[in-house]
Amino acid sequence: MSLTDDFVEAFGDADEIIVTEIYRSREAEQDYSAEQLVRAMSRETAHFVASLEATTKYLLEHLKKDDVLLVLSAGDADKVSTNVLAGLEK
């Protein structure tokens, strides 16, 4: 099983999955994209959203009371949780 296969299966218990574009830093060229990973998940509740701004907008439109949001990031996606919280507090 490859790392890609592991990633595709890792979120099997999640109600909804949002994956944004993958941004390289020091990694070598990738032979896959975030959109391909989402398609491989074969779930209607898995979504590819290209930008962090669009992700924040999507979450603010779809989160409901008592939902739990988990943001996993090795980069700037932590801004999503900050911006969503600020948007919910309005």
C-alpha atoms as one frame of an Amber mdcrd trajectory, in Angstrom:
protein
   0.000   0.000   0.000   1.338   3.424  -0.935   1.275   6.642   1.043  -1.392
   7.906  -1.351  -3.551   4.849  -0.622  -3.068   5.395   3.111  -4.095   9.042
   2.783  -7.189   8.172   0.765  -8.320   5.696   3.427  -7.225   7.700   6.497
 -10.374   9.800   6.720 -12.904   7.005   6.354 -14.750   7.972   9.547 -15.007
  11.687   8.750 -18.447  13.043   7.859 -16.965  15.478   5.366 -13.468  16.027
   3.964 -12.073  19.144   2.339  -8.663  19.021   0.694  -6.984  22.152  -0.631
  -4.215  22.402  -3.174  -0.873  20.915  -2.143   1.893  23.478  -2.016   5.443
  22.231  -2.263   8.262  23.726  -0.259  11.403  21.611  -0.383   9.815  18.461
  -1.779  10.656  17.121  -5.192   8.101  17.399  -7.974   4.928  15.447  -7.144
   3.239  13.010  -9.469  -0.197  13.603  -7.935  -2.471  16.486  -7.033  -4.908
  17.201  -4.239  -7.754  16.967  -6.721  -6.614  13.464  -7.725  -6.520  12.419
  -4.058 -10.092  13.601  -3.551 -11.281  11.748  -6.658  -9.557   8.598  -5.357
 -11.581   8.866  -2.142 -14.741   8.084  -4.136 -16.965   9.859  -1.621 -19.623
  12.466  -2.255 -18.582  14.139   0.993 -14.948  14.589  -0.076 -14.329  17.957
  -1.716 -11.387  19.599  -3.437 -11.326  23.351  -2.825  -8.465  25.064  -4.629
  -7.715  28.031  -2.362  -7.607  28.691   1.357  -9.927  31.678   0.925 -12.495
  29.501  -0.855 -12.117  26.884   1.879 -12.905  29.460   4.557 -15.944  30.646
   2.596 -17.168  27.058   2.100 -16.815  26.283   5.806 -18.608  29.435   6.921
 -21.491  28.528   4.608 -21.710  24.861   5.684 -20.664  24.530   9.330 -23.544
  23.968  11.710 -23.901  24.233  15.475 -21.945  21.489  17.290 -19.837  20.591
  14.208 -16.179  19.848  14.879 -13.620  21.325  12.494 -10.154  19.787  12.329
  -7.576  21.604  10.193  -4.405  19.688   9.383  -1.618  21.685   7.800   2.107
  21.921   7.398   1.762  25.392   5.939  -0.570  28.352   5.783  -3.824  26.412
   6.127  -3.832  27.214   9.846  -5.202  30.587   8.694  -8.390  28.751   7.737
  -9.223  27.930  11.359  -8.390  31.473  12.471 -10.534  33.003   9.725 -13.428
  30.594  10.283 -13.448  31.359  14.008 -13.423  35.097  13.301 -16.258  34.656
  10.813 -18.353  32.654  13.261 -17.891  35.250  15.978 -19.467  37.988  13.817
